[in-house]
Amino acid sequence: MTDGTWSGSARDAVVVGGGLAGITAALALADAGVRVTLLEGRPRLGGLAFSFQRGELTVDNGQHVYLRCCTAYRWFLDRIDGAALAPLQDRLDVPVLDVTKPEGRRLGRLRRDALPVPLHLGRSLATYPHLSLAERAKVGRAALALKGLDLADPTLDVQDFGSWLTAHGQSARAVEALWDLVGVATLNAVAGDASLGLAAMVFKTGLLSDPGAADIGWARVPLGELHDRLARKALDSAGVRTELRSRVTSISRNSQYENGRWIVQVPGETIETDAVVLAVPQRETYDLLPDGALDAPDQLLQIGTAPILNVHVVYDRKVLARPFLTALGTPVQWVFDRTEASGLEEGQYLALSQSAAQDEIDAPVAELRERYLLELERLLPRTRGAEVRDFFVTRERTATFAPAPGVGRLRPGARTKAPGLYLAGAWTATGWPATMESAVRSGIGAADAALSALGRPRPRHLFDVEEAA
């Protein structure tokens, strides 16, 4: 570095953004021998999957889960030596409580057997108490029709999932008690607001591809332990120069070079590099894109966003005996026990993840407290005599891109029209909804495209993701 300018040797890359997409791209590039600088504007890594301190508690901004079919995120966990800290269920098992039923008759379960697809869910569906016998039979027929859809068919993207379900005999109850139970958590939208293409991808991959595909995994430690501390350790070991609190102000081509090296500007420093991976949200990408990089850059601004609200409650005693549950007949969606992960030594800490929260994302805390404490009393009898020691909310107003019909045509791929400039992020064209899996896949895709252009061999282990998918 000289006078605020760092000039790298050939085969340099700058990754802008330290979320999962950016971390992945940086690791993949560094593993291939590229000299990498990772720039992140925040004081931490992890993007929108992070932790913070609240008194003595270590709190995740929101509950994140992944599935066994998320081969890219599983690769990421292995790469940062974090797999043991975010284990998978041995076998899919989701407790579903219907608060409209009498206590003692509320519990249903969605779980799998060790049988081939689709028989692995047959017994669970046949005995699922939250649907009538006729509804269960129709669900089975709709699942088979869904399995037959071609995910490469572009017409699926412009249809909405809710209309497709109605056309295939699914009642409002079936949508609530099954399809939205899974879909809202994975798509961050109810069926009527979701692209059929993305919904089909979720259900075909997660429930209809392999018997164990939908087994659920989640971090038993704070997300910051994985996505910040262990990720930073892996980046350091790979030789990546990581700069936090470094917000990029511009990206441009250096006209002095025939092959067009890039200039990345941050306050107080100018970095010259062979390749740039933009791994930031779509609106920030739009602001940084040089002219001509995309044919229709305004399409990035047409990709909508969807919020997630997280409600956090600390009780003076244990009120939930299970690691997690999901609920019907109540605004409460998914409830997770975060007591041990947060460091709480007495009582119990529950985190409620409320997806597709457009109607509540800006509600006052007092209003949310009154609503959700009452709902938890309806749902969990042990809360009725318990003292609430803390109640707070975290809000991610732009948690994900909105999976609306037609969004597929708006999502760009990793390559741009500007040689050496690549895009990453869960919102890019990965084929997945806005999940940690999509973010990691996008980082792999961007790194792969950059390595090809730089003439560097692709790290062999990156092929593992594609072969397992």
C-alpha positions as CSV (number, residue, x, y, z in Angstrom):
1,M,0.0,0.0,0.0
2,T,1.4,3.4,-1.0
3,D,-0.2,6.8,-0.3
4,G,-3.6,5.1,0.3
5,T,-3.3,2.9,-2.9
6,W,-2.7,-0.8,-3.0
7,S,-1.8,-2.3,-6.3
8,G,-2.0,-6.1,-6.3
9,S,-0.2,-8.5,-8.6
10,A,-2.0,-10.5,-11.3
11,R,-4.9,-12.8,-10.2
12,D,-6.2,-10.4,-7.5
13,A,-9.9,-10.2,-6.5
14,V,-11.9,-7.9,-4.4
15,V,-15.1,-9.2,-2.8
16,V,-17.6,-6.5,-1.7
17,G,-19.8,-7.7,1.1
18,G,-19.2,-10.0,4.0
19,G,-22.4,-12.0,4.2
20,L,-22.5,-15.7,3.4
21,A,-22.3,-15.0,-0.3
22,G,-19.2,-12.8,0.0
23,I,-17.5,-15.1,2.5
24,T,-18.0,-18.1,0.3
25,A,-16.7,-16.3,-2.8
26,A,-13.7,-15.1,-0.9
27,L,-12.9,-18.6,0.4
28,A,-13.4,-20.2,-3.0
29,L,-11.1,-17.7,-4.7
30,A,-8.4,-17.9,-2.1
31,D,-8.5,-21.7,-2.2
32,A,-7.7,-21.4,-5.9
33,G,-4.6,-19.3,-5.2
34,V,-6.2,-15.9,-5.9
35,R,-5.1,-13.0,-3.7
36,V,-8.4,-11.8,-2.1
37,T,-9.5,-8.7,-0.3
38,L,-12.9,-8.8,1.4
39,L,-14.5,-5.5,2.2
40,E,-17.5,-5.3,4.6
41,G,-19.2,-2.0,5.7
42,R,-20.4,-3.4,9.0
43,P,-18.2,-4.1,12.0
44,R,-18.8,-7.8,11.6
45,L,-19.3,-10.6,9.1
46,G,-22.4,-12.6,8.5
47,G,-24.8,-10.3,6.7
48,L,-28.4,-10.8,7.9
49,A,-27.5,-13.9,9.9
50,F,-25.8,-12.5,12.9
51,S,-25.7,-12.2,16.7
52,F,-25.5,-9.3,19.2
53,Q,-25.3,-8.8,22.9
54,R,-28.3,-7.9,25.1
55,G,-27.1,-7.8,28.6
56,E,-25.7,-11.2,29.4
57,L,-27.5,-12.8,26.5
58,T,-26.0,-13.5,23.0
59,V,-29.0,-13.0,20.7
60,D,-29.4,-14.0,17.1
61,N,-31.2,-11.4,15.0
62,G,-33.5,-14.2,13.8
63,Q,-33.8,-17.9,13.8
64,H,-32.2,-19.5,10.8
65,V,-32.5,-23.2,9.8
66,Y,-31.3,-25.3,6.9
67,L,-32.1,-28.7,5.5
68,R,-30.1,-31.8,4.7
69,C,-30.7,-30.9,1.0
70,C,-28.8,-27.6,1.5
71,T,-25.5,-29.1,0.2
72,A,-23.9,-25.7,-0.4
73,Y,-24.5,-24.4,3.1
74,R,-23.4,-27.8,4.5
75,W,-20.1,-27.4,2.5
76,F,-19.8,-23.9,4.0
77,L,-20.2,-25.2,7.6
78,D,-17.5,-27.9,6.9
79,R,-15.2,-25.3,5.3
80,I,-15.3,-23.1,8.4
81,D,-15.1,-26.1,10.8
82,G,-18.6,-25.4,12.1
83,A,-20.7,-28.4,11.1
84,A,-20.6,-29.9,14.7
85,L,-22.1,-26.6,16.0
86,A,-25.2,-26.8,13.7
87,P,-26.2,-30.4,13.5
88,L,-29.1,-31.9,11.6
89,Q,-31.9,-33.9,13.0
90,D,-31.4,-37.7,12.6
91,R,-34.8,-37.7,10.9
92,L,-37.4,-35.1,10.1
93,D,-39.7,-34.5,13.0
94,V,-41.8,-31.3,13.3
95,P,-44.3,-30.9,16.1
96,V,-47.4,-29.0,15.0
97,L,-49.7,-27.7,17.6
98,D,-53.3,-26.6,16.8
99,V,-54.4,-24.2,19.5
100,T,-58.0,-24.4,18.3
101,K,-58.3,-27.9,19.6
102,P,-58.7,-29.0,23.3
103,E,-55.5,-29.4,25.3
104,G,-54.3,-33.0,25.0
105,R,-55.5,-33.3,21.4
106,R,-53.5,-30.5,19.8
107,L,-50.3,-32.3,18.7
108,G,-49.7,-33.5,15.2
109,R,-46.3,-34.4,13.7
110,L,-44.8,-34.2,10.3
111,R,-42.0,-36.8,10.2
112,R,-40.5,-39.2,7.9
113,D,-39.8,-42.9,7.8
114,A,-36.8,-44.7,6.4
115,L,-38.7,-45.5,3.2
116,P,-38.1,-44.3,-0.4
117,V,-39.8,-41.2,-1.8
118,P,-42.8,-40.6,-1.5
119,L,-43.5,-43.4,0.9
120,H,-41.2,-41.8,3.5
121,L,-44.0,-39.3,4.4
122,G,-46.9,-41.7,3.8
123,R,-47.5,-42.7,7.4
124,S,-47.1,-39.2,8.7
125,L,-49.6,-37.8,6.2
126,A,-52.0,-40.6,6.8
127,T,-52.2,-39.9,10.5
128,Y,-51.8,-36.1,10.4
129,P,-54.7,-35.0,12.7
130,H,-54.9,-31.4,11.4
131,L,-56.4,-32.5,8.1
132,S,-59.5,-34.6,7.3
133,L,-59.1,-37.9,5.6
134,A,-60.3,-36.4,2.3
135,E,-57.9,-33.5,2.6
136,R,-55.0,-35.9,3.2
137,A,-55.8,-37.9,0.1
138,K,-55.9,-34.7,-2.0
139,V,-52.6,-33.5,-0.5
140,G,-51.0,-36.8,-1.7
141,R,-52.3,-36.3,-5.2
142,A,-51.1,-32.6,-5.3
143,A,-47.7,-33.7,-4.1
144,L,-47.4,-36.2,-7.0
145,A,-48.5,-33.5,-9.4
146,L,-45.9,-31.1,-7.9
147,K,-43.2,-33.8,-8.3
148,G,-44.0,-34.0,-12.0
149,L,-43.4,-30.3,-12.7
150,D,-40.4,-29.4,-14.7
151,L,-38.4,-26.8,-12.8
152,A,-36.8,-25.6,-16.0
153,D,-40.2,-24.6,-17.4
154,P,-40.2,-20.8,-17.4
155,T,-44.0,-20.6,-17.2
156,L,-43.9,-21.8,-13.7
157,D,-42.2,-18.5,-12.6
158,V,-45.2,-16.4,-13.7
159,Q,-47.8,-18.5,-11.9
160,D,-48.7,-18.2,-8.2
161,F,-48.5,-21.2,-6.0
162,G,-51.8,-20.5,-4.3
163,S,-53.8,-20.7,-7.5
164,W,-52.0,-23.9,-8.5
165,L,-52.9,-25.5,-5.1
166,T,-56.6,-24.5,-5.5
167,A,-56.6,-25.9,-9.0
168,H,-55.3,-29.2,-7.5
169,G,-58.0,-29.5,-4.9
170,Q,-56.3,-28.0,-1.9
171,S,-58.6,-26.5,0.7
172,A,-57.8,-23.4,2.6
173,R,-57.3,-25.6,5.6
174,A,-54.8,-27.8,3.7
175,V,-52.9,-24.7,2.6
176,E,-52.7,-23.4,6.2
177,A,-51.9,-26.7,7.9
178,L,-49.4,-28.0,5.5
179,W,-48.4,-26.0,2.4
180,D,-48.0,-22.6,4.1
181,L,-46.6,-24.3,7.2
182,V,-43.5,-25.2,5.1
183,G,-43.8,-22.5,2.4
184,V,-44.0,-19.4,4.5
185,A,-40.9,-20.4,6.5
186,T,-38.8,-21.2,3.4
187,L,-40.2,-18.7,0.9
188,N,-41.1,-15.8,3.2
189,A,-44.5,-15.5,1.5
190,V,-47.9,-17.2,1.6
191,A,-48.8,-19.5,-1.3
192,G,-50.9,-16.9,-3.1
193,D,-47.9,-14.4,-3.2
194,A,-45.3,-16.9,-4.2
195,S,-44.0,-18.0,-7.6
196,L,-45.0,-21.5,-8.4
197,G,-41.5,-22.1,-9.8
198,L,-39.8,-21.3,-6.4
199,A,-42.5,-23.2,-4.4
200,A,-42.1,-26.2,-6.6
201,M,-38.3,-26.1,-6.2
202,V,-38.7,-26.0,-2.4
203,F,-41.2,-28.9,-2.2
204,K,-39.6,-31.0,-4.9
205,T,-36.1,-30.6,-3.4
206,G,-36.9,-30.7,0.2
207,L,-39.7,-33.2,0.4
208,L,-39.8,-35.2,-2.8
209,S,-36.2,-35.8,-3.8
210,D,-34.6,-37.9,-1.1
211,P,-36.0,-39.4,2.1
212,G,-33.7,-37.3,4.3
213,A,-33.7,-34.1,2.3
214,A,-36.0,-32.2,4.7
215,D,-34.2,-33.1,7.9
216,I,-33.8,-29.8,9.8
217,G,-30.5,-28.4,11.1
218,W,-29.9,-25.2,13.1
219,A,-27.1,-23.6,15.1
220,R,-26.8,-24.7,18.7
221,V,-24.5,-21.7,19.2
222,P,-25.0,-18.0,18.3
223,L,-24.9,-17.4,14.6
224,G,-22.0,-15.0,15.2
225,E,-19.9,-17.9,16.3
226,L,-20.4,-19.5,12.9
227,H,-20.8,-16.6,10.4
228,D,-18.4,-14.1,12.1
229,R,-15.8,-15.7,14.3
230,L,-15.3,-19.1,12.6
231,A,-15.7,-17.5,9.1
232,R,-13.1,-14.9,9.9
233,K,-10.8,-17.6,11.2
234,A,-11.2,-19.5,7.9
235,L,-10.7,-16.4,5.9
236,D,-7.5,-15.5,7.8
237,S,-6.2,-19.1,7.4
238,A,-6.9,-18.9,3.6
239,G,-4.9,-15.7,3.3
240,V,-7.8,-13.4,2.7
241,R,-7.3,-9.7,3.7
242,T,-10.6,-8.9,5.5
243,E,-11.5,-5.2,6.1
244,L,-14.5,-4.4,8.3
245,R,-16.1,-1.0,8.5
246,S,-15.0,-0.5,4.9
247,R,-17.9,0.6,2.7
248,V,-17.2,0.7,-1.0
249,T,-18.1,4.0,-2.6
250,S,-17.4,3.3,-6.2
251,I,-16.2,0.6,-8.7
252,S,-14.8,1.6,-12.1
253,R,-12.5,0.4,-14.8
254,N,-8.9,1.6,-15.0
255,S,-8.5,2.8,-18.6
256,Q,-4.7,2.6,-18.4
257,Y,-5.0,-1.2,-18.7
258,E,-5.9,-2.8,-22.0
259,N,-7.5,-5.7,-20.1
260,G,-9.4,-3.3,-17.9
261,R,-8.3,-3.8,-14.3
262,W,-10.8,-2.6,-11.8
263,I,-10.5,0.3,-9.3
264,V,-12.4,-0.2,-6.0
265,Q,-12.7,2.9,-3.9
266,V,-13.2,3.0,-0.1
267,P,-12.7,6.0,2.1
268,G,-8.9,6.5,2.3
269,E,-7.9,3.8,0.0
270,T,-8.0,2.8,-3.7
271,I,-7.6,-0.9,-4.6
272,E,-6.7,-2.1,-8.1
273,T,-7.7,-5.6,-8.9
274,D,-8.3,-8.1,-11.7
275,A,-11.8,-9.1,-10.6
276,V,-14.6,-7.9,-8.4
277,V,-17.4,-9.9,-6.8
278,L,-20.3,-7.7,-5.8
279,A,-22.0,-9.6,-2.9
280,V,-24.3,-7.0,-1.5
281,P,-28.2,-6.5,-1.7
282,Q,-29.8,-5.7,-5.0
283,R,-30.3,-2.0,-4.3
284,E,-26.7,-1.5,-3.2
285,T,-25.6,-3.5,-6.3
286,Y,-27.6,-1.2,-8.5
287,D,-25.8,1.9,-7.0
288,L,-22.3,0.4,-7.5
289,L,-22.8,-1.1,-11.0
290,P,-20.8,0.7,-13.7
291,D,-22.6,1.7,-16.8
292,G,-23.2,-1.2,-19.3
293,A,-22.6,-4.0,-16.7
294,L,-26.2,-5.2,-17.1
295,D,-28.6,-4.8,-20.1
296,A,-31.4,-3.8,-17.8
297,P,-30.0,-2.7,-14.4
298,D,-33.4,-1.1,-13.4
299,Q,-34.7,-4.7,-13.1
300,L,-32.7,-5.0,-9.9
301,L,-34.9,-2.3,-8.3
302,Q,-38.0,-4.3,-9.4
303,I,-37.0,-7.2,-7.1
304,G,-39.2,-6.7,-4.1
305,T,-38.3,-7.4,-0.5
306,A,-40.1,-9.2,2.3
307,P,-39.8,-8.7,6.0
308,I,-39.3,-11.1,8.9
309,L,-40.2,-10.2,12.5
310,N,-38.6,-12.0,15.4
311,V,-40.1,-12.0,18.9
312,H,-37.9,-12.8,21.8
313,V,-39.3,-13.8,25.2
314,V,-37.3,-14.8,28.4
315,Y,-39.3,-16.6,31.1
316,D,-38.3,-17.3,34.7
317,R,-38.9,-21.1,34.1
318,K,-39.0,-23.7,31.5
319,V,-42.2,-23.5,29.5
320,L,-41.3,-25.5,26.4
321,A,-40.1,-29.0,26.6
322,R,-39.2,-29.4,22.9
323,P,-36.3,-27.8,20.9
324,F,-38.9,-26.2,18.6
325,L,-42.5,-26.4,17.4
326,T,-44.8,-24.8,14.9
327,A,-48.4,-23.8,15.4
328,L,-51.8,-23.5,13.8
329,G,-54.8,-21.3,14.7
330,T,-52.5,-18.5,16.0
331,P,-50.3,-15.8,14.7
332,V,-47.4,-17.7,16.2
333,Q,-45.5,-19.5,13.4
334,W,-42.3,-21.2,14.6
335,V,-41.0,-21.2,18.2
336,F,-37.4,-22.2,19.1
337,D,-35.7,-22.7,22.5
338,R,-32.6,-20.5,22.4
339,T,-31.8,-20.9,26.1
340,E,-28.5,-22.7,25.9
341,A,-27.3,-21.0,22.8
342,S,-27.8,-17.6,24.3
343,G,-25.9,-18.3,27.5
344,L,-29.0,-18.0,29.7
345,E,-28.4,-19.8,32.9
346,E,-31.8,-19.6,34.6
347,G,-35.3,-19.8,33.0
348,Q,-36.0,-20.2,29.3
349,Y,-35.5,-18.0,26.3
350,L,-37.9,-18.5,23.3
351,A,-37.5,-17.0,19.9
352,L,-40.5,-16.7,17.6
353,S,-39.8,-16.4,13.9
354,Q,-42.6,-14.6,12.0
355,S,-42.1,-14.7,8.3
356,A,-44.1,-12.7,5.7
357,A,-44.6,-10.2,8.5
358,Q,-45.7,-7.2,6.4
359,D,-48.7,-6.4,8.7
360,E,-46.6,-6.4,11.9
361,I,-43.1,-5.4,11.0
362,D,-43.6,-1.8,12.1
363,A,-46.0,-2.5,15.0
364,P,-45.0,-1.0,18.4
365,V,-43.2,-3.3,20.9
366,A,-46.0,-2.8,23.4
367,E,-48.6,-4.0,20.9
368,L,-46.5,-7.0,20.0
369,R,-45.9,-7.8,23.6
370,E,-49.6,-7.8,24.4
371,R,-50.4,-10.0,21.3
372,Y,-47.7,-12.6,21.5
373,L,-47.6,-13.1,25.3
374,L,-51.3,-13.9,25.1
375,E,-50.8,-16.2,22.1
376,L,-48.0,-18.0,23.9
377,E,-50.3,-18.6,26.9
378,R,-52.8,-20.1,24.5
379,L,-50.1,-22.3,23.0
380,L,-48.0,-23.3,26.0
381,P,-49.9,-23.8,29.2
382,R,-46.7,-23.5,31.4
383,T,-46.4,-19.9,30.4
384,R,-49.5,-19.0,32.3
385,G,-47.9,-18.8,35.7
386,A,-44.5,-17.8,34.5
387,E,-42.8,-14.4,34.9
388,V,-41.7,-12.6,31.7
389,R,-38.2,-11.4,32.5
390,D,-37.5,-9.8,29.1
391,F,-39.4,-9.2,25.9
392,F,-38.0,-7.6,22.8
393,V,-38.2,-7.8,19.0
394,T,-35.8,-7.7,16.1
395,R,-37.0,-6.5,12.7
396,E,-35.5,-7.3,9.4
397,R,-37.6,-5.1,7.0
398,T,-35.7,-6.3,3.9
399,A,-34.9,-9.8,5.2
400,T,-35.3,-11.5,1.8
401,F,-36.2,-10.8,-1.7
402,A,-40.0,-11.3,-2.4
403,P,-40.6,-14.6,-4.2
404,A,-43.4,-13.1,-6.2
405,P,-44.5,-14.5,-9.5
406,G,-42.2,-13.2,-12.3
407,V,-39.2,-12.6,-10.0
408,G,-37.2,-15.2,-11.9
409,R,-36.8,-13.0,-15.0
410,L,-35.4,-10.2,-12.8
411,R,-32.7,-12.2,-11.0
412,P,-29.3,-11.8,-12.8
413,G,-26.7,-14.5,-13.0
414,A,-23.2,-14.3,-11.7
415,R,-21.6,-12.9,-14.9
416,T,-22.1,-9.4,-16.0
417,K,-21.3,-7.8,-19.4
418,A,-18.3,-6.1,-17.8
419,P,-15.3,-8.6,-17.9
420,G,-14.1,-9.2,-14.4
421,L,-17.2,-8.1,-12.6
422,Y,-19.4,-10.7,-11.0
423,L,-22.6,-10.7,-8.8
424,A,-23.4,-12.8,-5.8
425,G,-26.2,-12.8,-3.2
426,A,-29.2,-14.9,-2.3
427,W,-31.3,-12.7,-4.7
428,T,-29.3,-13.7,-7.8
429,A,-30.3,-16.5,-10.1
430,T,-29.5,-19.5,-8.0
431,G,-32.9,-21.2,-8.6
432,W,-33.4,-21.1,-4.8
433,P,-35.5,-18.8,-2.7
434,A,-33.7,-16.3,-0.4
435,T,-32.0,-18.8,2.0
436,M,-28.6,-19.3,3.4
437,E,-28.3,-22.1,0.8
438,S,-29.0,-19.6,-2.0
439,A,-26.4,-17.2,-0.7
440,V,-23.6,-19.8,-0.5
441,R,-24.5,-21.2,-4.0
442,S,-24.3,-17.6,-5.4
443,G,-20.9,-17.2,-3.9
444,I,-19.7,-20.4,-5.4
445,G,-21.1,-19.4,-8.8
446,A,-19.5,-16.0,-8.7
447,A,-16.1,-17.5,-7.7
448,D,-16.4,-20.2,-10.4
449,A,-17.0,-17.6,-13.1
450,A,-14.1,-15.4,-11.9
451,L,-11.7,-18.3,-11.7
452,S,-12.6,-19.3,-15.3
453,A,-11.8,-15.7,-16.5
454,L,-8.6,-15.5,-14.4
455,G,-7.4,-18.8,-15.8
456,R,-7.2,-20.4,-12.3
457,P,-8.1,-24.0,-11.7
458,R,-11.3,-24.5,-9.7
459,P,-10.8,-25.9,-6.2
460,R,-11.8,-29.5,-6.6
461,H,-13.9,-29.5,-3.4
462,L,-16.3,-27.0,-4.9
463,F,-17.6,-29.8,-7.2
464,D,-18.9,-31.6,-4.2
465,V,-21.8,-29.3,-3.9
466,E,-23.0,-29.8,-7.4
467,E,-22.6,-33.6,-7.3
468,A,-24.6,-33.8,-4.0
469,A,-27.3,-31.4,-5.2
